[in-house]
């Protein structure tokens, strides 16, 4: 019998299970070098909460998904290039595979919200809360002076809503008007209550 001491870190029990070893894999989700984590189709198909949880648990970067640095220390950060139905680019700093999580309102970082850190400064506090709708968590901005409620096209599809096609006329600062296609989800009920059919609405911002 050999008296040579056994290195416990070379045993099968410890191989590939500690974070330092996992961080060496191109895809830490599969513990594989066959593809990069950013190109992993299986990881990309996970639900938003699971993806964010895994990146946070493994100490990954929310900008490139790789392990070994945090997104705020990553100097090659690139904005998300995902476009919405209006061909508007996201532009936020997160990996494209986390774009859905961003749209779902999931926070990537553990942080403490500061309500008022200086009473001598003049500022505006926004009324923001998380609302549960059809078992989904939606980030909501409340406006007491608003005459209608607006949601994104992404949320519309997630909730499976349907409505009447309308044209929104948005008047911006400088009296610049932009027309966008949207849907009115309350048109049917409003017609029954008011007996009127409205095809166009004007929003001034």
Backbone as CSV, one residue per row, in Angstrom:
resi,resn,N_x,N_y,N_z,CA_x,CA_y,CA_z,C_x,C_y,C_z
1,UNK,0.860,-1.202,0.000,0.000,0.000,0.000,0.888,1.243,0.000
2,UNK,0.586,2.203,-0.846,1.394,3.405,-0.953,1.126,4.323,0.224
3,UNK,2.200,4.941,0.734,2.074,5.904,1.820,1.974,7.336,1.305
4,UNK,1.867,7.482,-0.011,1.794,8.808,-0.604,0.486,9.470,-0.210
5,UNK,0.533,10.687,0.353,-0.701,11.356,0.789,-1.606,11.670,-0.388
6,UNK,-2.860,11.600,-0.114,-3.864,11.881,-1.149,-4.236,13.357,-1.133
7,UNK,-4.210,13.977,-2.284,-4.647,15.368,-2.399,-6.161,15.377,-2.543
8,UNK,-6.851,15.839,-1.496,-8.321,15.751,-1.508,-8.951,16.626,-2.586
9,UNK,-8.229,17.629,-3.061,-8.799,18.497,-4.079,-8.735,17.891,-5.471
10,UNK,-8.009,16.744,-5.589,-7.970,16.049,-6.866,-8.973,14.913,-6.918
11,UNK,-9.688,14.703,-5.824,-10.664,13.622,-5.793,-11.878,13.986,-6.625
12,UNK,-12.629,12.963,-7.021,-13.812,13.191,-7.839,-14.834,14.050,-7.110
13,UNK,-14.828,13.978,-5.791,-15.813,14.722,-5.011,-15.672,16.217,-5.199
14,UNK,-14.431,16.682,-5.423,-14.186,18.107,-5.483,-13.951,18.616,-6.899
15,UNK,-13.831,17.729,-7.847,-13.522,18.150,-9.210,-14.695,18.912,-9.826
16,UNK,-14.431,20.156,-10.223,-15.427,20.944,-10.943,-16.593,21.404,-10.102
17,UNK,-16.467,21.415,-8.772,-17.606,21.814,-7.955,-17.393,23.119,-7.224
18,UNK,-16.164,23.604,-7.145,-15.978,24.878,-6.465,-16.031,26.006,-7.482
19,UNK,-16.291,27.241,-6.978,-16.511,28.367,-7.870,-15.291,28.685,-8.719
20,UNK,-14.085,28.538,-8.170,-12.885,28.844,-8.946,-12.775,27.949,-10.168
21,UNK,-13.138,26.673,-10.018,-13.086,25.744,-11.144,-14.196,26.045,-12.134
22,UNK,-15.401,26.328,-11.607,-16.530,26.602,-12.494,-16.265,27.824,-13.355
23,UNK,-15.570,28.810,-12.768,-15.324,30.038,-13.491,-14.430,29.856,-14.698
24,UNK,-13.725,28.718,-14.799,-12.836,28.464,-15.922,-13.588,27.951,-17.141
25,UNK,-14.802,27.467,-16.951,-15.576,26.956,-18.071,-16.145,28.107,-18.890
26,UNK,-16.183,27.930,-20.206,-16.805,28.936,-21.060,-18.297,29.032,-20.764
27,UNK,-18.928,27.891,-20.533,-20.342,27.867,-20.140,-20.428,27.277,-18.737
28,UNK,-20.551,28.149,-17.721,-20.612,27.657,-16.350,-21.935,26.964,-16.045
29,UNK,-22.955,27.179,-16.878,-24.243,26.517,-16.652,-24.121,25.017,-16.927
30,UNK,-23.445,24.658,-18.022,-23.248,23.253,-18.377,-21.891,22.723,-17.914
31,UNK,-21.054,23.606,-17.314,-19.681,23.233,-16.945,-18.969,22.636,-18.162
32,UNK,-18.999,23.410,-19.248,-18.483,22.931,-20.530,-17.697,24.029,-21.231
33,UNK,-16.763,23.606,-22.081,-16.014,24.539,-22.916,-16.453,24.458,-24.377
34,UNK,-17.549,23.778,-24.633,-18.030,23.618,-26.010,-18.661,24.891,-26.557
35,UNK,-19.083,25.786,-25.678,-19.703,27.037,-26.119,-19.610,28.052,-24.987
36,UNK,-19.786,29.328,-25.332,-19.775,30.397,-24.339,-21.136,30.456,-23.645
37,UNK,-21.143,30.946,-22.407,-22.397,31.078,-21.674,-23.352,32.037,-22.391
38,UNK,-22.789,33.052,-23.044,-23.624,34.002,-23.774,-24.276,33.412,-25.006
39,UNK,-23.742,32.276,-25.491,-24.308,31.604,-26.663,-25.089,30.354,-26.284
40,UNK,-25.264,30.121,-24.990,-25.947,28.909,-24.521,-27.452,29.024,-24.740
41,UNK,-27.981,28.231,-25.656,-29.410,28.299,-25.982,-30.276,27.769,-24.846
42,UNK,-29.763,26.816,-24.083,-30.534,26.266,-22.963,-30.687,27.316,-21.868
43,UNK,-29.590,27.991,-21.539,-29.654,29.057,-20.535,-30.586,30.175,-20.996
44,UNK,-30.517,30.505,-22.283,-31.337,31.595,-22.817,-32.824,31.296,-22.712
45,UNK,-33.198,30.004,-22.716,-34.618,29.639,-22.677,-35.172,29.538,-21.256
46,UNK,-34.312,29.704,-20.255,-34.792,29.669,-18.876,-35.664,30.891,-18.598
47,UNK,-36.536,30.793,-17.598,-37.373,31.945,-17.266,-36.511,33.041,-16.642
48,UNK,-37.015,34.251,-16.672,-36.243,35.426,-16.267,-35.718,35.327,-14.844
49,UNK,-36.577,34.944,-13.910,-36.182,34.882,-12.507,-35.056,33.872,-12.288
50,UNK,-35.142,32.726,-12.980,-34.117,31.692,-12.842,-32.782,32.167,-13.391
51,UNK,-32.795,32.816,-14.548,-31.547,33.301,-15.141,-30.845,34.315,-14.239
52,UNK,-31.598,35.277,-13.747,-31.007,36.293,-12.873,-30.488,35.656,-11.588
53,UNK,-31.247,34.707,-11.048,-30.829,34.021,-9.833,-29.543,33.238,-10.020
54,UNK,-29.409,32.570,-11.168,-28.202,31.790,-11.448,-26.981,32.684,-11.645
55,UNK,-27.157,33.791,-12.361,-26.039,34.715,-12.562,-25.582,35.276,-11.221
56,UNK,-26.546,35.660,-10.385,-26.200,36.206,-9.073,-25.539,35.147,-8.186
57,UNK,-26.075,33.922,-8.205,-25.546,32.840,-7.367,-24.118,32.474,-7.748
58,UNK,-23.822,32.489,-9.049,-22.492,32.104,-9.522,-21.520,33.278,-9.592
59,UNK,-21.977,34.453,-9.178,-21.091,35.612,-9.203,-20.773,36.076,-10.603
60,UNK,-21.736,35.939,-11.521,-21.515,36.317,-12.907,-21.739,37.792,-13.170
61,UNK,-21.308,38.224,-14.332,-21.459,39.611,-14.769,-22.769,39.735,-15.538
62,UNK,-23.597,40.695,-15.181,-24.879,40.862,-15.856,-24.720,41.484,-17.242
63,UNK,-23.510,41.914,-17.565,-23.257,42.499,-18.871,-22.790,41.468,-19.890
64,UNK,-21.917,40.527,-19.457,-21.398,39.519,-20.388,-21.692,38.089,-19.940
65,UNK,-22.232,37.922,-18.721,-22.615,36.637,-18.124,-21.429,35.814,-17.632
66,UNK,-20.208,36.255,-17.892,-19.040,35.482,-17.488,-18.727,35.690,-16.009
67,UNK,-18.028,34.720,-15.429,-17.662,34.760,-14.017,-16.251,35.321,-13.862
68,UNK,-16.025,36.043,-12.792,-14.689,36.561,-12.528,-14.655,38.056,-12.316
69,UNK,-15.756,38.738,-12.609,-15.832,40.180,-12.408,-17.299,40.574,-12.301
70,UNK,-17.550,41.751,-11.761,-18.905,42.279,-11.672,-19.146,43.233,-12.830
71,UNK,-20.407,43.429,-13.174,-20.740,44.264,-14.328,-20.249,45.696,-14.151
72,UNK,-20.277,46.204,-12.908,-19.840,47.589,-12.709,-18.330,47.748,-12.871
73,UNK,-17.593,46.624,-12.830,-16.145,46.665,-13.028,-15.746,46.205,-14.429
74,UNK,-16.721,45.891,-15.266,-16.452,45.388,-16.614,-16.332,46.573,-17.565
75,UNK,-15.138,46.764,-18.130,-14.869,47.958,-18.935,-15.330,47.821,-20.388
76,UNK,-15.744,46.628,-20.792,-16.182,46.435,-22.180,-17.694,46.258,-22.265
77,UNK,-18.399,46.930,-21.364,-19.852,46.802,-21.352,-20.467,47.353,-22.637
78,UNK,-21.425,46.616,-23.173,-22.125,47.037,-24.380,-23.622,47.122,-24.089
79,UNK,-24.295,48.129,-24.627,-25.738,48.243,-24.400,-26.502,47.136,-25.116
80,UNK,-27.610,46.749,-24.548,-28.471,45.722,-25.147,-29.033,46.227,-26.472
81,UNK,-28.935,45.397,-27.522,-29.379,45.824,-28.853,-30.728,45.220,-29.251
82,UNK,-31.463,44.675,-28.288,-32.786,44.129,-28.587,-33.734,45.267,-28.951
83,UNK,-34.521,45.080,-30.011,-35.469,46.100,-30.451,-36.901,45.670,-30.156
84,UNK,-37.751,46.663,-29.856,-39.160,46.366,-29.618,-39.940,46.429,-30.924
85,UNK,-41.268,46.369,-30.807,-42.111,46.346,-32.006,-42.015,47.632,-32.816
86,UNK,-41.594,48.722,-32.164,-41.460,50.007,-32.851,-40.030,50.228,-33.351
87,UNK,-39.223,49.135,-33.321,-37.830,49.169,-33.772,-36.980,50.122,-32.931
88,UNK,-37.352,50.286,-31.669,-36.564,51.091,-30.743,-35.612,50.175,-29.978
89,UNK,-34.322,50.517,-29.984,-33.311,49.692,-29.323,-33.339,49.911,-27.818
90,UNK,-33.185,48.836,-27.064,-33.223,48.905,-25.602,-32.170,49.878,-25.075
91,UNK,-30.895,49.614,-25.359,-29.832,50.531,-24.965,-29.378,50.421,-23.523
92,UNK,-30.033,49.587,-22.707,-29.634,49.424,-21.309,-28.421,48.495,-21.222
93,UNK,-27.672,48.638,-20.129,-26.460,47.836,-19.962,-26.802,46.506,-19.300
94,UNK,-27.072,45.511,-20.102,-27.266,44.134,-19.647,-27.126,43.214,-20.856
95,UNK,-26.849,41.946,-20.601,-26.716,40.995,-21.700,-28.077,40.793,-22.364
96,UNK,-28.064,40.532,-23.667,-29.316,40.385,-24.403,-30.170,39.240,-23.876
97,UNK,-29.522,38.219,-23.296,-30.288,37.101,-22.741,-30.995,37.467,-21.444
98,UNK,-30.694,38.649,-20.907,-31.362,39.131,-19.699,-32.339,40.256,-20.012
99,UNK,-32.567,40.513,-21.303,-33.461,41.611,-21.688,-34.885,41.369,-21.191
100,UNK,-35.356,40.135,-21.318,-36.708,39.820,-20.849,-36.832,40.060,-19.352
101,UNK,-35.790,39.713,-18.604,-35.797,39.955,-17.159,-35.880,41.447,-16.867
102,UNK,-35.166,42.242,-17.663,-35.231,43.698,-17.512,-36.643,44.200,-17.789
103,UNK,-37.272,43.684,-18.848,-38.632,44.094,-19.189,-39.635,43.632,-18.131
104,UNK,-39.310,42.532,-17.451,-40.183,42.033,-16.390,-40.023,42.820,-15.099
105,UNK,-39.076,43.744,-15.084,-38.876,44.563,-13.894,-38.064,43.899,-12.804
106,UNK,-37.315,42.845,-13.151,-36.509,42.138,-12.159,-35.200,42.891,-11.932
107,UNK,-34.876,43.137,-10.675,-33.641,43.846,-10.330,-32.450,42.903,-10.452
108,UNK,-31.396,43.353,-11.128,-30.199,42.536,-11.295,-29.285,42.599,-10.076
109,UNK,-29.374,43.663,-9.321,-28.454,43.858,-8.210,-29.218,43.994,-6.906
110,UNK,-28.641,43.464,-5.840,-29.200,43.662,-4.511,-28.850,45.070,-4.059
111,UNK,-29.864,45.890,-3.868,-29.603,47.279,-3.510,-30.642,47.778,-2.524
112,UNK,-30.283,48.844,-1.832,-31.194,49.483,-0.897,-31.705,50.760,-1.523
113,UNK,-33.007,50.934,-1.550,-33.602,52.108,-2.167,-33.537,53.285,-1.208
114,UNK,-32.939,54.387,-1.634,-32.860,55.590,-0.823,-34.010,56.505,-1.212
115,UNK,-34.914,56.754,-0.264,-36.081,57.586,-0.558,-35.713,59.062,-0.545
116,UNK,-34.977,59.492,0.470,-34.601,60.898,0.559,-33.317,61.013,1.363
117,UNK,-32.194,61.236,0.708,-30.917,61.286,1.408,-30.460,62.701,1.702
118,UNK,-31.186,63.695,1.233,-30.823,65.080,1.505,-32.071,65.939,1.442
119,UNK,-32.524,66.399,2.594,-33.752,67.184,2.647,-33.573,68.574,2.059
120,UNK,-32.315,69.000,1.882,-32.069,70.330,1.347,-32.112,70.364,-0.175
121,UNK,-32.135,69.169,-0.799,-32.173,69.107,-2.257,-33.613,69.056,-2.743
122,UNK,-33.877,69.762,-3.827,-35.203,69.713,-4.435,-35.235,68.594,-5.459
123,UNK,-36.242,67.768,-5.397,-36.335,66.655,-6.335,-37.750,66.139,-6.418
124,UNK,-37.946,65.167,-7.292,-39.260,64.573,-7.502,-39.186,63.096,-7.184
125,UNK,-40.089,62.623,-6.346,-40.160,61.208,-6.016,-41.224,60.554,-6.884
126,UNK,-40.863,59.505,-7.596,-41.800,58.812,-8.465,-42.532,57.730,-7.689
127,UNK,-43.820,57.587,-7.967,-44.640,56.568,-7.315,-44.518,55.274,-8.113
128,UNK,-43.614,54.402,-7.691,-43.357,53.146,-8.391,-43.612,51.984,-7.449
129,UNK,-44.295,50.975,-7.943,-44.562,49.788,-7.128,-44.635,48.563,-8.025
130,UNK,-44.636,47.403,-7.404,-44.754,46.139,-8.124,-46.177,45.620,-7.965
131,UNK,-46.825,45.321,-9.085,-48.220,44.883,-9.082,-48.311,43.458,-9.615
132,UNK,-49.053,42.610,-8.925,-49.268,41.240,-9.377,-50.486,41.184,-10.300
133,UNK,-50.296,40.645,-11.491,-51.384,40.521,-12.463,-51.227,39.193,-13.198
134,UNK,-52.206,38.327,-13.068,-52.155,37.004,-13.696,-50.871,36.262,-13.327
135,UNK,-50.553,36.268,-12.041,-49.365,35.591,-11.509,-48.063,36.169,-12.051
136,UNK,-48.108,37.400,-12.545,-46.906,38.066,-13.038,-46.653,39.321,-12.216
137,UNK,-45.384,39.638,-11.995,-45.003,40.837,-11.266,-44.689,41.941,-12.269
138,UNK,-45.447,43.033,-12.218,-45.291,44.128,-13.168,-44.864,45.395,-12.434
139,UNK,-43.802,46.028,-12.907,-43.370,47.300,-12.336,-44.278,48.407,-12.853
140,UNK,-44.889,49.157,-11.941,-45.923,50.131,-12.304,-45.545,51.532,-11.846
141,UNK,-45.692,52.500,-12.735,-45.508,53.909,-12.408,-46.887,54.547,-12.296
142,UNK,-47.213,55.055,-11.110,-48.529,55.639,-10.859,-48.503,57.138,-11.141
143,UNK,-49.510,57.603,-11.868,-49.654,59.028,-12.171,-51.074,59.450,-11.803
144,UNK,-51.259,60.147,-10.658,-52.605,60.532,-10.215,-53.336,61.418,-11.212
145,UNK,-52.581,62.113,-12.072,-53.227,63.014,-13.021,-53.514,62.393,-14.372
146,UNK,-53.160,61.133,-14.550,-53.361,60.477,-15.848,-54.831,60.150,-16.079
147,UNK,-55.258,60.241,-17.322,-56.634,59.928,-17.695,-56.749,58.559,-18.356
148,UNK,-55.635,57.896,-18.563,-55.658,56.556,-19.125,-54.450,55.787,-18.619
149,UNK,-54.523,54.481,-18.696,-53.424,53.621,-18.269,-52.717,53.067,-19.496
150,UNK,-51.403,53.073,-19.477,-50.611,52.604,-20.608,-49.729,51.438,-20.184
151,UNK,-49.573,50.464,-21.074,-48.670,49.346,-20.845,-47.817,49.161,-22.092
152,UNK,-46.712,48.460,-21.956,-45.835,48.216,-23.097,-46.400,47.091,-23.961
153,UNK,-45.964,47.054,-25.216,-46.388,45.972,-26.113,-45.927,44.618,-25.571
154,UNK,-44.750,44.616,-24.926,-44.216,43.377,-24.368,-45.133,42.831,-23.278
155,UNK,-45.574,43.714,-22.383,-46.473,43.294,-21.306,-47.822,42.877,-21.862
156,UNK,-48.267,43.572,-22.893,-49.531,43.236,-23.547,-49.527,41.789,-24.023
157,UNK,-48.430,41.382,-24.666,-48.327,40.009,-25.174,-48.218,39.005,-24.037
158,UNK,-47.456,39.371,-22.990,-47.291,38.452,-21.858,-48.619,38.171,-21.168
159,UNK,-49.467,39.180,-21.070,-50.758,39.020,-20.402,-51.818,38.426,-21.320
160,UNK,-51.508,38.327,-22.619,-52.461,37.758,-23.564,-53.684,38.625,-23.774
161,UNK,-53.493,39.946,-23.783,-54.615,40.873,-23.925,-54.977,41.076,-25.395
162,UNK,-56.172,41.530,-25.620,-56.632,41.853,-26.976,-57.497,43.094,-26.893
163,UNK,-57.527,43.852,-27.971,-58.304,45.085,-27.951,-58.517,45.628,-29.344
164,UNK,-59.030,46.853,-29.403,-59.329,47.506,-30.673,-58.110,48.296,-31.146
165,UNK,-57.748,48.133,-32.421,-56.625,48.877,-32.985,-56.944,50.367,-33.020
166,UNK,-56.012,51.182,-32.546,-56.191,52.629,-32.530,-54.892,53.304,-32.950
167,UNK,-54.961,54.599,-33.183,-53.791,55.413,-33.473,-53.600,56.407,-32.342
168,UNK,-52.420,56.377,-31.735,-52.102,57.320,-30.671,-51.368,58.509,-31.266
169,UNK,-51.839,59.692,-30.955,-51.187,60.915,-31.396,-50.475,61.518,-30.191
170,UNK,-49.154,61.417,-30.176,-48.356,61.864,-29.036,-47.722,63.214,-29.352
171,UNK,-48.081,64.229,-28.578,-47.519,65.559,-28.750,-46.405,65.767,-27.740
172,UNK,-45.190,65.936,-28.238,-44.024,66.055,-27.375,-43.675,67.521,-27.140
173,UNK,-42.623,67.716,-26.349,-42.126,69.063,-26.106,-41.677,69.685,-27.426
174,UNK,-42.038,70.932,-27.649,-41.723,71.581,-28.907,-42.837,71.437,-29.922
175,UNK,-43.988,70.946,-29.451,-45.168,70.767,-30.304,-44.907,69.815,-31.468
176,UNK,-44.082,68.803,-31.209,-43.789,67.779,-32.211,-44.746,66.612,-31.997
177,UNK,-45.468,66.236,-33.032,-46.471,65.177,-32.931,-45.990,63.906,-33.623
178,UNK,-46.177,62.793,-32.945,-45.805,61.488,-33.491,-47.013,60.561,-33.410
179,UNK,-47.290,59.831,-34.482,-48.417,58.904,-34.522,-47.896,57.474,-34.424
180,UNK,-48.422,56.723,-33.489,-48.016,55.334,-33.290,-49.244,54.444,-33.218
181,UNK,-49.094,53.222,-33.696,-50.185,52.256,-33.656,-50.210,51.551,-32.304
182,UNK,-51.405,51.393,-31.753,-51.544,50.747,-30.454,-52.886,50.031,-30.401
183,UNK,-53.289,49.631,-29.193,-54.576,48.977,-28.992,-55.261,49.542,-27.770
184,UNK,-56.582,49.628,-27.841,-57.398,50.083,-26.716,-58.087,48.861,-26.124
185,UNK,-57.713,48.477,-24.909,-58.262,47.274,-24.289,-59.587,47.519,-23.579
186,UNK,-59.979,48.783,-23.439,-61.239,49.099,-22.768,-62.300,49.605,-23.738
187,UNK,-62.013,49.501,-25.035,-62.931,50.060,-26.027,-64.314,49.428,-25.953
188,UNK,-64.371,48.110,-25.801,-65.659,47.418,-25.788,-66.517,47.877,-24.619
189,UNK,-65.927,47.910,-23.423,-66.683,48.326,-22.245,-67.067,49.793,-22.327
190,UNK,-66.178,50.634,-22.868,-66.485,52.054,-22.949,-67.616,52.327,-23.930
191,UNK,-67.664,51.567,-25.026,-68.747,51.755,-25.987,-70.089,51.408,-25.370
192,UNK,-70.100,50.386,-24.527,-71.350,50.008,-23.881,-71.792,51.081,-22.893
193,UNK,-70.816,51.719,-22.225,-71.146,52.712,-21.215,-71.437,54.076,-21.828
194,UNK,-70.689,54.459,-22.831,-70.814,55.791,-23.397,-71.592,55.815,-24.707
195,UNK,-71.683,54.655,-25.364,-72.386,54.598,-26.638,-71.639,55.330,-27.727
196,UNK,-70.321,55.355,-27.618,-69.524,56.081,-28.607,-68.356,55.223,-29.048
197,UNK,-67.902,55.452,-30.285,-66.750,54.746,-30.832,-65.641,55.770,-31.074
198,UNK,-64.551,55.593,-30.339,-63.433,56.518,-30.470,-62.260,55.793,-31.118
199,UNK,-61.769,56.370,-32.190,-60.700,55.730,-32.946,-59.334,56.343,-32.650
200,UNK,-59.300,57.573,-32.122,-58.015,58.234,-31.930,-57.991,58.960,-30.599
201,UNK,-56.849,58.900,-29.920,-56.652,59.570,-28.648,-55.424,60.458,-28.767
202,UNK,-55.396,61.526,-27.996,-54.264,62.435,-27.996,-53.655,62.479,-26.611
203,UNK,-52.328,62.282,-26.548,-51.611,62.347,-25.285,-50.618,63.492,-25.377
204,UNK,-50.610,64.383,-24.418,-49.663,65.484,-24.385,-48.665,65.244,-23.270
205,UNK,-47.380,65.211,-23.617,-46.346,64.989,-22.612,-45.270,66.058,-22.745
